[in-house]
Amino acid sequence: MKYALSAVALALLTACGQPSDTSKRQETVMTESQAAHPFTYPVTAKGDVVDSYFDSKVADPYRWLEDDRSVETGNWVKEQNKVTFSYLDQIGYRDQIKQRLEALWNYEKVGAPFIEGEYTYFFKNDGLQNQSVLYRKKGEGEAEIFLDPNTFSTDATTSLADVSFSDDGKTLAYSISEGGSDWRKIIIIDVETKKPIEETLVDVKFSGVSWKGNEGFYYSSYDKPEGSELSAKTDQHKLYYHKLGTAQKDDPVVFGGVDAEKHRYVGGGVTDDGKYLIVSAANATSGNKVFLKDLTKADSAFITLYAEGNADFEFVDSRDNALYFVTNLNAPNKKLIKIDATAPAADQWTDVIPETANVLDVNKGAGFLFANYMVDAISQIKQYDYEGKLVRDVSLPGLGTVSGFGGKTKDSTLYFSFTNYNTAPSTFAFEPKSGETSTYYKAAVKFNSDDYQSEQVFYTSKDGTKVPMIITHKKGIKLDGSNPTMLYGYGGFNVSLTPSFSVANLVWMEMGGVYAVPNLRGGGEYGKAWHDAGIQLKKQNVFDDFIAAGEYLIAQKYTSSDKLAIRGGSNGGLLVGAVMTQRPDLMKVAIPQVGVLDMLRYHTFTAGAGWAYDYGTSEQSKEMYDYIKGYSPVHNVNEGVAYPATLVTTGDHDDRVVPAHSFKFAAELQAKASGPNPQMIRIETNAGHGAGVPVSKQIELAADIFGFTLFNMGVKELPKQ
């Protein structure tokens, strides 16, 4: 049982602020900037909402677009998509890009096997299946389909979000996401018959499933919000226990039901031996509290292990009464500690794997601990015993990203995956006793990785900070400033961008493109200090790092401003929105995807208030309000500025970063931007923040982004392969 908090959601306060007379919307006169465009955007009506912040008043003319349930918003979405896809349809080589994506994507993908009860399970995708299929086999028998998410809905937008087996492997609780929403349903089946054994659990959000033996499981959710479940605010997360054979309405609240236990994010997991329940509770995406409950004693009370909530604790494993956690408490790069459940006072904690100069993550399996160190965004693996004694340095296939080495204590073989920007993910079997590694599955993508190269460089940001960036491209390109270049970034929430393979990026590089990924401040590549250097009143550091990356690529002749595109999603969408409004001259194309773009109101949507550790809020102080408003993309689109060609992308069911962010930003750009560059928004219907997106939709989106980008860089035809 291992879990960590991840960045979460956004939503809407009220539906107020719509224009009082909707019949007047189509009569709105276009601005001078709009009229100058060679094409006509849908008219976006303006309301008269004005908000007060300290001594300032801020107009929010597009507040009505926050109402995701209104007919007016629905019609706006249809009209915007009509214009966007009409524009994309004129790009002659867009279908050619799509066909190449399909051809390269069409290879078999097989996940690592895992044993539950009498069966070995594994995920497999034949190539272009919209959702990967869960297979199983008994012993050396033939594999059979166990769960096929492609049958969950007619349009493949219902995905398998999680699977969790009872201790004996005879019962499965699996969760599904419909239309990409963070809200889940949990379906409980008998593994032999594959039939449901009771009613489906509904309205579950930000939750895993952790079994207590074979009798039931713990899960987390919020009360159903009033108003739109896709945007209404949620702020009290609760941990429930579901006993098999009982109704969901009777599930008791285990933690979070009273004001003293109110937190935005609550998760619970049972130790592998079934002795303890570990609960993590947090109000932000950084820092959590930890509580312990002894499940061997009836009606035992929770014991507080860590109450301050200003450091991160991630449970790894237990042995008898010893509990192992990875933490950054007094260790910015993290360390592994041991807590005695019978004597849990902090002065009794002991270090098992001390902090080093490199950021640590830990997994467990086969009776060993595996330390995954991040060294300039590259993985290094060390194997330890439970006393912290080094067993060996694990030999890896190359320089890249490694994940895995997780399993049960009784497992004799563990598995890990390896990838980098020009190496497709392959799975390796590892023998913990001997240290031997063998190839379990090698991806058969139809390309030659030797034709491509990745190089890590270190460039200097505005304040003198050295920032790493990995640049990948075909071998032999000329550094003459002519190469179409995609600069991708994130820079937030302690998230680390490590090398990973993407068919879409391969197609981009096949077409002569350069793909560059800097490890910006705000991320986790160099621990808590690196993260904290890009938050709140230091958020501008992240934007400066990204701008400096673009300037480096231009100075080194990889590309030019006319051939540079910037791209990022979610917090990375904020990054793109901020940089393109601060330095519109730097790039030719901007692709902000599912972005956090209205920084004055982000915390009013769904669980967005939990992002305040990274962003601060417009309400906490005048200083913070002034700072946030100074970079908020929605509030920094200015009349008459020639912004880069922009394709905003979002999903109409995104309840993590609600689409109103993207709607408002696109409306501002269309109303105010000057010059011939298009300001488009592409809104995927029946889609969310990104999880569970069908392969067909992923391919269509990539083809649209690449087509839009190259077309606006002046590319008339694709290079011959």
HUPE-V229791 format. One record per residue. D_CENTER is the distance of its C-alpha to the mean C-alpha in Angstrom with 1 decimal. Layout:
d_center->D_CENTER
d_center->D_CENTER
This chain:
d_center->20.9
d_center->18.0
d_center->15.2
d_center->13.1
d_center->11.6
d_center->8.0
d_center->7.4
d_center->8.8
d_center->11.0
d_center->13.9
d_center->17.4
d_center->21.1
d_center->24.3
d_center->27.0
d_center->28.0
d_center->30.7
d_center->31.3
d_center->31.8
d_center->34.8
d_center->37.8
d_center->39.4
d_center->36.9
d_center->39.7
d_center->39.8
d_center->36.3
d_center->37.5
d_center->40.3
d_center->38.2
d_center->39.5
d_center->37.2
d_center->36.9
d_center->38.7
d_center->35.5
d_center->34.5
d_center->38.0
d_center->37.7
d_center->35.0
d_center->36.3
d_center->34.5
d_center->34.1
d_center->31.0
d_center->31.1
d_center->32.6
d_center->30.3
d_center->32.6
d_center->32.6
d_center->33.1
d_center->34.8
d_center->32.3
d_center->32.7
d_center->31.0
d_center->32.6
d_center->30.9
d_center->33.6
d_center->36.2
d_center->34.1
d_center->33.8
d_center->30.9
d_center->31.1
d_center->28.3
d_center->29.9
d_center->27.1
d_center->26.4
d_center->27.5
d_center->24.4
d_center->22.5
d_center->24.4
d_center->22.3
d_center->25.2
d_center->28.0
d_center->30.0
d_center->29.9
d_center->26.2
d_center->26.2
d_center->29.0
d_center->27.3
d_center->24.2
d_center->26.8
d_center->28.8
d_center->25.9
d_center->24.7
d_center->28.4
d_center->28.8
d_center->25.6
d_center->26.4
d_center->30.0
d_center->29.0
d_center->26.8
d_center->29.7
d_center->32.0
d_center->30.0
d_center->32.3
d_center->30.1
d_center->26.9
d_center->28.1
d_center->29.0
d_center->25.5
d_center->24.3
d_center->27.0
d_center->26.1
d_center->22.4
d_center->23.8
d_center->26.3
d_center->24.1
d_center->21.3
d_center->24.2
d_center->24.4
d_center->24.3
d_center->21.2
d_center->22.1
d_center->20.2
d_center->21.8
d_center->24.4
d_center->24.6
d_center->27.7
d_center->28.0
d_center->31.7
d_center->33.8
d_center->31.1
d_center->28.8
d_center->25.6
d_center->23.3
d_center->20.8
d_center->22.1
d_center->21.5
d_center->24.8
d_center->23.2
d_center->22.4
d_center->21.9
d_center->19.2
d_center->18.0
d_center->18.8
d_center->21.8
d_center->22.6
d_center->26.0
d_center->28.5
d_center->31.9
d_center->34.6
d_center->36.2
d_center->37.1
d_center->37.2
d_center->35.5
d_center->31.8
d_center->31.3
d_center->28.5
d_center->27.4
d_center->24.5
d_center->23.8
d_center->21.0
d_center->22.5
d_center->25.3
d_center->23.3
d_center->23.7
d_center->25.7
d_center->22.9
d_center->20.4
d_center->17.8
d_center->18.1
d_center->16.0
d_center->16.4
d_center->13.7
d_center->15.6
d_center->19.1
d_center->21.3
d_center->25.0
d_center->27.9
d_center->29.6
d_center->32.2
d_center->29.8
d_center->31.9
d_center->29.4
d_center->25.8
d_center->23.5
d_center->20.6
d_center->18.2
d_center->17.4
d_center->15.2
d_center->17.4
d_center->16.4
d_center->12.6
d_center->13.4
d_center->11.9
d_center->15.6
d_center->16.8
d_center->20.3
d_center->21.6
d_center->24.3
d_center->26.8
d_center->28.9
d_center->31.7
d_center->30.7
d_center->34.2
d_center->34.6
d_center->31.0
d_center->32.1
d_center->30.7
d_center->32.8
d_center->32.1
d_center->30.5
d_center->26.7
d_center->24.8
d_center->23.2
d_center->21.1
d_center->18.8
d_center->15.5
d_center->12.9
d_center->15.2
d_center->16.2
d_center->19.7
d_center->22.2
d_center->25.7
d_center->28.9
d_center->31.1
d_center->31.8
d_center->32.7
d_center->29.4
d_center->25.9
d_center->23.9
d_center->20.9
d_center->19.5
d_center->19.4
d_center->20.7
d_center->23.9
d_center->23.7
d_center->23.5
d_center->26.3
d_center->25.7
d_center->22.7
d_center->20.3
d_center->17.6
d_center->18.2
d_center->20.7
d_center->20.0
d_center->19.3
d_center->20.1
d_center->21.9
d_center->20.1
d_center->22.6
d_center->23.0
d_center->25.3
d_center->27.4
d_center->28.3
d_center->31.5
d_center->32.1
d_center->34.8
d_center->34.2
d_center->32.9
d_center->29.5
d_center->31.4
d_center->33.1
d_center->30.1
d_center->30.8
d_center->28.4
d_center->28.2
d_center->26.5
d_center->25.5
d_center->28.3
d_center->30.3
d_center->29.9
d_center->30.2
d_center->27.1
d_center->25.0
d_center->21.4
d_center->18.1
d_center->16.3
d_center->18.6
d_center->18.2
d_center->21.1
d_center->22.0
d_center->25.4
d_center->26.5
d_center->27.5
d_center->31.2
d_center->30.8
d_center->32.4
d_center->29.8
d_center->27.0
d_center->24.5
d_center->22.8
d_center->20.1
d_center->20.2
d_center->18.5
d_center->18.7
d_center->16.0
d_center->12.7
d_center->15.1
d_center->18.2
d_center->19.4
d_center->22.8
d_center->23.9
d_center->26.6
d_center->28.7
d_center->30.7
d_center->33.4
d_center->33.4
d_center->36.8
d_center->38.5
d_center->38.9
d_center->37.7
d_center->36.5
d_center->35.0
d_center->31.7
d_center->32.2
d_center->30.1
d_center->28.9
d_center->27.1
d_center->27.5
d_center->26.6
d_center->22.8
d_center->22.6
d_center->21.3
d_center->18.6
d_center->20.0
d_center->18.5
d_center->20.9
d_center->21.7
d_center->25.1
d_center->28.6
d_center->32.1
d_center->34.8
d_center->34.4
d_center->32.3
d_center->28.6
d_center->26.3
d_center->23.4
d_center->21.3
d_center->21.6
d_center->21.6
d_center->24.6
d_center->27.2
d_center->25.2
d_center->22.6
d_center->21.7
d_center->21.7
d_center->24.4
d_center->25.2
d_center->27.7
d_center->29.9
d_center->31.0
d_center->34.0
d_center->33.4
d_center->37.2
d_center->37.3
d_center->33.9
d_center->35.1
d_center->33.0
d_center->36.1
d_center->36.2
d_center->32.8
d_center->33.1
d_center->31.0
d_center->30.4
d_center->28.4
d_center->28.9
d_center->26.7
d_center->27.1
d_center->26.3
d_center->23.0
d_center->19.8
d_center->20.1
d_center->18.1
d_center->20.3
d_center->20.6
d_center->23.7
d_center->25.8
d_center->29.5
d_center->30.7
d_center->29.1
d_center->26.3
d_center->24.2
d_center->23.0
d_center->20.3
d_center->21.0
d_center->19.0
d_center->21.8
d_center->20.9
d_center->17.5
d_center->19.5
d_center->19.8
d_center->23.1
d_center->24.0
d_center->26.9
d_center->28.3
d_center->30.0
d_center->32.1
d_center->31.6
d_center->34.1
d_center->32.0
d_center->34.4
d_center->32.9
d_center->33.6
d_center->32.5
d_center->30.2
d_center->28.4
d_center->29.1
d_center->26.1
d_center->26.4
d_center->25.6
d_center->23.3
d_center->19.6
d_center->16.8
d_center->18.0
d_center->16.4
d_center->18.5
d_center->21.9
d_center->21.2
d_center->23.9
d_center->26.8
d_center->29.7
d_center->32.0
d_center->30.1
d_center->32.2
d_center->29.7
d_center->26.0
d_center->23.6
d_center->21.0
d_center->19.2
d_center->19.6
d_center->18.2
d_center->18.3
d_center->18.3
d_center->21.5
d_center->21.6
d_center->20.2
d_center->18.8
d_center->21.9
d_center->22.5
d_center->25.2
d_center->27.4
d_center->28.4
d_center->31.6
d_center->31.2
d_center->35.0
d_center->35.9
d_center->32.8
d_center->33.3
d_center->30.4
d_center->30.8
d_center->28.8
d_center->27.6
d_center->25.9
d_center->25.7
d_center->23.9
d_center->26.5
d_center->24.9
d_center->27.8
d_center->27.6
d_center->29.2
d_center->26.8
d_center->29.9
d_center->30.0
d_center->26.9
d_center->26.4
d_center->23.8
d_center->25.1
d_center->23.7
d_center->25.3
d_center->25.4
d_center->26.1
d_center->27.3
d_center->25.5
d_center->27.6
d_center->28.6
d_center->29.4
d_center->26.2
d_center->25.6
d_center->22.1
d_center->21.2
d_center->20.1
d_center->20.1
d_center->21.9
d_center->22.3
d_center->24.8
d_center->27.9
d_center->30.7
d_center->33.6
d_center->32.1
d_center->34.2
d_center->33.1
d_center->34.9
d_center->32.2
d_center->32.0
d_center->28.8
d_center->26.0
d_center->23.0
d_center->19.3
d_center->17.9
d_center->14.2
d_center->12.6
d_center->10.0
d_center->12.2
d_center->11.0
d_center->10.2
d_center->11.7
d_center->8.8
d_center->10.9
d_center->11.0
d_center->13.4
d_center->15.4
d_center->14.2
d_center->16.1
d_center->15.4
d_center->18.3
d_center->17.4
d_center->17.7
d_center->20.8
d_center->22.4
d_center->21.8
d_center->23.6
d_center->26.2
d_center->27.1
d_center->27.8
d_center->24.6
d_center->23.3
d_center->19.6
d_center->18.9
d_center->16.0
d_center->17.1
d_center->15.8
d_center->16.2
d_center->17.2
d_center->14.7
d_center->12.8
d_center->13.9
d_center->15.9
d_center->19.2
d_center->18.6
d_center->19.0
d_center->21.4
d_center->19.1
d_center->16.4
d_center->19.2
d_center->20.7
d_center->18.0
d_center->17.9
d_center->20.1
d_center->23.4
d_center->22.1
d_center->19.2
d_center->21.5
d_center->21.3
d_center->17.9
d_center->19.3
d_center->22.4
d_center->20.7
d_center->19.1
d_center->22.5
d_center->24.3
d_center->22.3
d_center->23.4
d_center->26.9
d_center->27.0
d_center->26.2
d_center->28.9
d_center->31.4
d_center->31.1
d_center->31.8
d_center->28.7
d_center->28.5
d_center->29.8
d_center->28.6
d_center->29.7
d_center->27.5
d_center->24.3
d_center->21.1
d_center->18.0
d_center->14.5
d_center->11.1
d_center->8.3
d_center->7.5
d_center->9.1
d_center->9.9
d_center->11.7
d_center->13.7
d_center->14.5
d_center->15.9
d_center->17.7
d_center->19.3
d_center->20.4
d_center->21.9
d_center->23.8
d_center->25.0
d_center->25.9
d_center->26.4
d_center->28.9
d_center->26.6
d_center->24.9
d_center->26.0
d_center->22.8
d_center->19.6
d_center->16.6
d_center->14.4
d_center->11.7
d_center->10.6
d_center->11.6
d_center->12.8
d_center->16.4
d_center->18.9
d_center->18.8
d_center->22.0
d_center->20.7
d_center->17.0
d_center->18.0
d_center->20.2
d_center->17.6
d_center->16.3
d_center->14.9
d_center->14.4
d_center->17.2
d_center->15.2
d_center->13.7
d_center->17.3
d_center->17.2
d_center->15.3
d_center->17.0
d_center->20.1
d_center->21.4
d_center->24.2
d_center->26.4
d_center->26.6
d_center->29.1
d_center->30.7
d_center->29.6
d_center->25.9
d_center->26.5
d_center->28.2
d_center->25.6
d_center->22.7
d_center->24.9
d_center->25.8
d_center->22.4
d_center->20.9
d_center->20.5
d_center->22.1
d_center->25.0
d_center->25.6
d_center->26.4
d_center->30.1
d_center->33.0
d_center->34.3
d_center->31.7
d_center->31.0
d_center->27.2
d_center->25.7
d_center->25.2
d_center->21.9
d_center->19.9
d_center->17.5
d_center->15.2
d_center->13.8
d_center->14.3
d_center->17.1
d_center->15.6
d_center->12.4
d_center->12.9
d_center->9.8
d_center->10.9
d_center->14.3
d_center->15.8
d_center->18.7
d_center->17.0
d_center->17.1
d_center->20.5
d_center->22.1
d_center->21.0
d_center->22.3
d_center->25.5
d_center->26.2
d_center->25.9
d_center->28.1
d_center->30.6
d_center->31.0
d_center->30.1
d_center->33.2
d_center->34.0
d_center->33.3
d_center->29.5
d_center->27.7
d_center->25.3
d_center->23.5
d_center->20.8
d_center->19.5
d_center->18.5
d_center->17.4
d_center->19.3
d_center->18.3
d_center->14.6
d_center->11.6
d_center->8.1
d_center->7.6
d_center->8.0
d_center->11.6
d_center->12.7
d_center->16.1
d_center->17.0
d_center->19.6
d_center->17.4
d_center->15.1
d_center->18.4
d_center->19.8
d_center->17.0
d_center->17.2
d_center->21.0
d_center->21.0
d_center->19.0
d_center->21.2
d_center->24.3
d_center->23.8
d_center->23.2
d_center->26.2
d_center->28.4
d_center->28.0
d_center->28.7
d_center->31.9
d_center->31.4
d_center->34.1
d_center->33.6
d_center->31.3
d_center->32.8
d_center->34.7
d_center->33.2
